[in-house]
């Protein structure tokens, strides 16, 4: 019933004058109800003037994955002529990494102009290890900033870094990057993450709270669990 209510809401909001775009990230981790909602929106002939965008990691979605089944259905053209399109995103090139660095660090045009080679060298160093994998690159870039390897200049007007120091702080694999981030989490966060990892794709907070209490982690409310998980993966 809730799914159909949401579908009705979309039909009301999405109009020719104000079309609607829905973007869903990492749908390979979506729960059954979320996938059902997507399928409903795709099947419902009354739903129009809407663009539904979902992204997922192909290495985590096999032929028998629910997302694959949904895609097979979505790829069939509807009577109104609309259909689904798959766009496979390649890893970023070094030139694209330059743009990513400039955007992430919010570098001013003047800084970019006078430090073009320095930015290109940083992009090359990142690409050498990450091969342009966007997730890996963002993990590394964020960690370089958190550890002050990439830091604000003395006058606090722009960012600065030592390229050789950067190279020594770039992990060899994405696993190393994620493991290093988890290792810096608090003991409570690590316990919650470890326990949640044994659960299914969808983590039920109430069940997680019960398991944690059975394992001696007391005084942790559902809200605290959610906050700790948010902080751990931020």
TAGIMO-V540708 format. One line per field, one symbol per residue. ss: DSSP state (A for helix, B for strand, O for the rest). phi: phi as a letter, one per 30 degrees, with the letter a starting at -180 (. if undefined). psi: psi as a letter, one per 20 degrees, with the letter a starting at -180 (. if undefined). A space follows every 50 residues. Layout:
ss->???
phi->???
psi->???
This chain:
ss->OAAAAAAAAAAAAOOOOOOBBBBBOOAAAOOAAAAAAAAAAAAOOOOOOB BBBBOOOAAAOOOOOAAAAAAAAAOOOOOOOOOOOOOOOOOOOAAAAAAA AAAAOOOOAAAAAAOAAAAAAAAAAAAAAAOOOAAAAAAAAAAAAAOOOB BBOOOOOOBBBOAAAAAAAOOOOAAAAAAAAAAOOOAAAAAAAAAAAOOO OOOOAAAAAAAAAAOOOOOOOAAAAAAAAAAAAO
phi->.dddddddddddddbedbdcccccchddcddddddddddddddddddbhb cccbcacddcbcdcdedddddeddddddddjdacbcbcdddddddddedd ddddchddedddddbedddddddddddecdhiddddddddddddddcidc bddedicacbaceddeddcdddbdddddddddddddeddddddddddddd eccdddddddddddcjccicdeddddddddddcd
psi->ghghghghgghggorhhmqpppppqliijqrghghhgghghhhohiorkp ooppqrohijoahjqhhgghghghipprhjiqrqppopprqqrghhhggg ghghilpqhggggikghgghhggggghhgikjogggghgggghhghjjgo rqrhjkiaqqqoghhghijoqhrhggggghghhiqrhgghggggghhira hpoohghggggghhjjnrkorgghgggggghhj.
